[in-house]
Amino acid sequence: MTQPIHLSRRGFIAASAALAACGAVPSLVRAQSAQPFRLGALNSITGVGGPYGPAMLEAIKIAIDEVNAAGGAAGRKIQLYAEDDQTKPDAAVLAVKKLIEINKVEAVVGIWPSSVGLAAMPITNAAGLITMNTCGAPEMLTENKLGLAWMYQASNAVFGRAFAEVARQRGFKRPAVMAFNNSTFVGQANYFRDAWQEKGGQVSAFTIYEPNQTTYRTELTKVLASKPDVISLSAYRPDATIILKEWFQTGQDCKFIMPGWTANEDLVKALGKEATEGIISISNVAAHEHQAYKHFAAEFRKRMKREPDIFASQSYDMVITLALAIEAAGPTADVAAINGKIRAVTAQGGGEKVSGFAQGQALLRAGKPVDYDGASSRLDFGKHGQTVPDFGVFDIRDGKLVLKEVIAGQV
C-alpha cells in the first residue's frame, strides 16, 4: 500500500528549491494555479444560419482539442459552453446572458450574423468580455467602442465595393440591386450603389425586400422592368432560391452577382444547373496555402467528411488566436490583459510565423514573439478589430464553382 506523504513547510520549500534547480517549478505552479478558461460559443445552429453554424461549432471544438492537448493556454484548459442563437437577435440576447450569468464565460466566439453581433455587443461590452465574430455589417466596427470585438469576416462595406468593382471589370453598364432587409445586406447594397456612383454610374433599380415571403415576384418584376444587365443580389439561400426560380421563369436575360455563402453548389442543387449558369459568386476564401489551413482542414475532413468553408476556418482561428493571447498574457491575466495581447500574437513582421497553437506556445514560453498566420487569412487586424481575408471571384459553370481570380483583402 502506498504510504501518505507528510511534508512540512520547511520540507516543501526545500523540495521546491530542488525542483527549481531543474526548471520544474514554473510548469508545476502553472499546472496547480491556472483555472480553466471558460469559453462561450454562440453559433447559428438553427434558423437562416443553420447551414453554417454546426460546422463553425465543430471548428471551435477542433481548436479547443488542439489547445488542451498541448496542456492548455498558459496552463489553462479551455472549457466550452455552447448556445444556439437561432439566427435571431432576441434568442441571442437570452443565450449570451446565460453564457455570462450562468456559465461565467470570459469570451464568446463564433457569432455569425450581424443582427446577433449587434444585439449581443452591448451585453458583452457591459460584462467586459472578448467577442469574436464573422459579422459583416459596417456598424460592427463603429459599435466596437471598447475594442473587445474582433471581426474575422470582411465588412460588407468592403464586400459591396468588391461587387461593384467586379461588375465594372466584367463590362456591365446597368446594374440593379436587390437586398434582404437586414443590417448586413442593406449595408452591402448601399456600398455597391455608392461605389458604382463614385465613378459616374447609376444603378437601374434599388430594392430592399422583406424576408420570409413565399414569393418575391412583385419586387423582382420592378427590378427587371429597369432592364438591368446584372443584379447584385444580397441574399440568403432560401430567399435567393425563390428569387432566382422566379427570374428564370421570366426568361429575361440578366446576370447575377452574389455572396459566396449563398451562390454555391448547394444553390445549384436547389435550382439546377441551367438556372444557376453564369452566376458570379464572390466570397472570402480561406488561406488554402497556409499550413494552418492544411492542418485544420485535415482534421475537419475526418470529423465532418467535407471541406471546411470560410466561416469554419475563421472559427478555428478565433480559438487559436485567443489561446495564444492567453499564453502570452500568462495564467493569472484578466480578460483586459488577454485582449491586449491579441494584436501581439498576430503581429505582422514582429514575430516568427506560426501555424498552430503548440508551435506558438513553445516560442512564447521561450520569450519569443509570434505571428499566427491563420487558416482563414493573415489576420491583419485594423484599428477597429477587423481583418479582411482574400476575396475569391468564381463563376458557376456547369454546376461547379470555377475560380477566376483572387483579390487580396485590404484592411
Secondary structure, DSSP 8 states (H G I E B T S, - for coil): --------HHHHHHHHHHHHHTT-HHHHHHHHH---EEEEEEE--SSTTTTTHHHHHHHHHHHHHHHHHTT-BTTB-EEEEEEE-TT-HHHHHHHHHHHHHTS--SEEEEE-SHHHHHHHHHHHHHHT-EEEE----THHHHT-TTS-EEE-S--HHHHHHHHHHHHHHTT---EEEEEESSHHHHHHHHHHHHHHHHTT---S-EEEE-SS-S--HHHHHHHHTT--SEEEEE--HHHHHHHHHHHHHHT---EEEEETTTSSHHHHHHH-HHHHTT-EEEEE---TTSHHHHHHHHHHHHHHSS---HHHHHHHHHHHHHHHHHHHH-TT--HHHHHTTHHHHB-SSSSEEESSHHHHHHHHHTT--EEE--SS------TTSB----EEEEEEETTEEEEEEEE----
